[in-house]
Amino acid sequence: MNRMKMLLNLCIFCAFTVQAQLVVNVSQPRISGQKAVVSLSMKNEFSQKIESARAVVFLLDKQGKMVAQSTKWVIGGTQDKPGLAPAATNSFFFVVSSDKPFPGTNLTAKVNFSRLVLEGGKLGDPIKNVTISTGK
């Protein structure tokens, strides 16, 4: 019976444990001609440094149709760009260009992370370890 109780307590503890993560807040796109700027504010809530992270920004019109996209390393990614230390914050300004003017200024940015590399080359799970929210 004690083992059963201990196992139940362990399951409850695991269910309520918050997983370390990269927290990202996405701003509304600022449109100027054929370019849009999307600001990402990021906070490293891991107990280790994030060496690099790659994200994709999709710009969507009112109907949800994609009008442009861009992929960039938002943390690290090259020798001359530093990573993000534990508990540190950083901003990245995503510039998305288009061949033609955007269809209005009421666009929405959708952000997905495709790669997350932690200290020592350990891979993080971009789906489980990145929390994305949108600012007003």
N, C-alpha and C positions, 0 to 999 in steps of 0.2 A: 504494500500500500504506500509506503514511504517513497519508493521509486516512482510510482505513478504520480504522486503529488509533486515530486521534484521535477519530473518530466513536464507536467502541466505548467508549473511555475516557469520553467525554462522556455516553453512555447509562448507563454504570455510575455515574458521579457523580450524575446526575439520579435514578437509582433509589434511591440511599442518602441523598439530601439530605432532611433533616427539614424539613417545612413548618411555618412559624410558625402558632401557633394559640392559641385560648382553651382552657385546661384546666379542667375542671369536675369536682368530686367531689360526689356526691349522697349525703346521709345517709338513714338509714331514717326513715320518717315517724313522728312522735310524735303519737299520737291522744289527743284530749280531747273527748269528747262528739261534737258534729257538726263539729268542726274537726280538721284535720291540719296539722302544720307540717313542712315539708321544707326542710332547710338545704342551700344550694348554696355551696360554697367554690370561688372562681374565681381563676385566675391568668392574666394577660395575657402570653403569650409572643411576641406580635407585636413588631416593632421600632417600632410606632406606637401611638398611643392608640386604644382602642376607644371610640367615641362612644356607641354604644348596642347593646344586645342584648336580644332578646325570646325568652322561653322558654315552653313549655307543660309542665305537670306533669300526668301521668295517674296516678291512684291505682288500683291493681289488687288484686283479692282473690286468694285462694289458687288459684282456677281460672283466673286471668288475665283475668277480666272487669273492665272499667272501672267503678268505682263513683263516681268524681268526677274533675273536671279543672279547671284554672285556667290562664289565660294572663296573663303580666305582663312588663313591662320590668324586667329584672334588672340592667341597666347602663344608665344614662342614660335616654333616651326622652322627657324633658321638659327645659325650660330650667333648672329648679331642681335637677336631679339631675346630678352630675358623671359623666364617663366614667371609664375605667380606664386609667391610664398604663401604658407598657411596664414589664414586670417587676413590676407591682403586683399585690396580691391583695385580694380583697374577699369578703364573705359576703352572701348574700341569704336571707332567711327567707320561703319561699313558704307562705302560709296558704291552705289549700284548704277550703272550706266545703261542707256537704251539707245538703239539706232534711231528711234523716232521719239518725239515728245510723248510723255505719259498721258494716258486718257484721263485727265483731271488730276486734282491734288488729293482726293479722298482715297488714298491707297492704304493698305494694311500690310504690315511686315510679318511674315511667319519665319521663325528661325528654328533650324534643326542643327544639332551638333553631330558630326560624322566621325570624329576622332578625339580621343582624350588620352593623353599620355602623362602618367604620374612620374614622380622622381624615381630614377633607376630604370626607366623604360617600361615600367609596369603599365599595362593598358587598363584604363577605366572603361566602364560601360556608359556610353553617351546617353543611352535611354534611361538607365536607372540612376546615374550619378549626376545628371544635369537637370536642374529645375529652372524652367523658363516662365517668366511672367511678363505681362505687358503693362507698360505705364500709360497713364491717361494723358 
